[in-house]
Amino acid sequence: MKTIKSVGVLSVAKIMGAVYAVLGLLFAPMFLLIGAVGSMAGQHANPFGAIGGLAMAVIMPFFYGVLGFVFGAIGAFLYNLMAKWIGGIEFEVA
């Protein structure tokens, strides 16, 4: 068995930021669809629903990426702290 004793905080943060930014891109069509439906709802056609959906589709990948970076760094820091006290994750390599 091998044990992961520590992880690089910045490397985990970069990877998590990139992964969450891609997830934000995958969720963008959902925001566009919700905005389009919102603009067609009601008696009068209102363009603000579509504009809001478009703004969310553009902003969310950046927002998700930043949050992924921040929480990835926090998670890696906490892992390193806990691994010193409790021990790291054990895994087997074949």
C-alpha positions in Angstrom: 0.0 0.0 0.0 1.1 3.5 -0.8 0.0 6.6 1.1 -0.6 10.1 -0.2 1.0 12.2 2.6 0.4 15.7 1.0 -0.8 17.3 -2.1 0.3 20.6 -3.8 -2.2 23.2 -2.8 -1.7 25.3 -5.9 -1.8 22.4 -8.3 -5.0 21.1 -6.8 -6.5 24.6 -7.0 -5.6 25.0 -10.7 -7.0 21.6 -11.6 -10.2 22.2 -9.7 -10.6 25.7 -11.2 -10.3 24.2 -14.7 -12.7 21.4 -14.0 -15.3 23.7 -12.5 -14.9 26.2 -15.4 -15.7 23.3 -17.9 -18.7 22.4 -15.7 -19.8 26.0 -16.0 -19.6 25.7 -19.8 -21.6 22.5 -19.7 -24.3 24.3 -17.7 -24.4 27.3 -20.0 -27.1 25.8 -22.4 -29.4 25.2 -19.4 -29.1 28.9 -18.4 -29.8 30.0 -22.0 -32.9 27.7 -22.2 -34.2 29.0 -18.9 -33.7 32.6 -20.0 -35.5 31.9 -23.3 -38.4 30.3 -21.5 -38.5 33.2 -19.0 -38.6 35.7 -21.8 -41.6 34.0 -23.4 -43.6 33.6 -20.1 -46.5 35.8 -19.2 -48.8 38.0 -21.3 -46.2 40.3 -22.7 -42.9 39.3 -24.3 -40.2 40.5 -22.0 -36.5 40.4 -23.3 -35.0 40.6 -19.8 -35.4 36.9 -19.2 -33.3 36.1 -22.3 -30.8 38.8 -21.4 -30.5 37.4 -17.9 -30.0 33.9 -19.2 -27.3 35.0 -21.7 -25.5 37.0 -18.9 -25.6 33.9 -16.6 -24.3 31.7 -19.5 -21.4 34.0 -20.0 -20.6 34.7 -16.3 -21.1 31.2 -14.8 -18.0 29.5 -16.3 -15.7 32.2 -14.9 -17.6 32.2 -11.5 -17.5 28.4 -11.3 -13.8 28.5 -12.2 -12.9 31.0 -9.5 -14.9 29.1 -6.9 -13.4 25.8 -7.9 -9.9 27.4 -7.6 -10.7 28.8 -4.1 -12.4 25.7 -2.7 -9.8 23.4 -4.3 -7.0 25.3 -2.5 -9.0 25.2 0.8 -9.7 21.5 0.3 -6.0 20.7 -0.5 -4.9 22.7 2.6 -7.3 20.8 4.8 -6.2 17.5 3.4 -2.6 18.2 4.1 -3.5 19.3 7.6 -5.6 16.2 8.3 -3.1 13.8 6.7 -0.5 15.0 9.2 -2.7 14.1 12.1 -4.6 11.1 10.9 -2.6 9.8 8.0 -3.1 10.0 4.3 -5.2 8.1 1.8 -3.9 4.6 1.2 -4.0 3.1 -2.3 -2.6 0.1 -4.0 -0.6 0.2 -7.2 -0.4 -2.8 -9.5 
